[in-house]
Amino acid sequence: MTVESALKPFRVLAYVVGVMLLVLVTCIVLRYGFDIEGPSKVVSPIHGFLYMLYLVATMNLGMKARWAWPYTVGVMLAGTVPLLSFVFERKVTRRVEAGLATA
């Protein structure tokens, strides 16, 4: 598997995890602000599973692109902050594409 083929799953999962995190935040507001627990019981485990896939995709891309560990961990943590995964997806894509252009 090359860097190009590792980039696509990362990009897809970055968007999916970002959207699911926004949905999860909404569910948490419903749960603790309005005592509506149902949605968070469904969304929480789905988001957790998708986040684990995001971590695997990030690690795979990081190893293929030969990122430093602090950068890899930073990209992994970007999936825990609402909207940050969208920003990091663009930065990572530009970085990988620039690396491919110079190679």
Summary of the structure (lengths in Angstrom):
residues: 103
radius of gyration: 15.3
end to end distance: 16.3
largest distance: 54.4
contacts: 301
relative contact order: 0.19
helix: 88%
strand: 0%
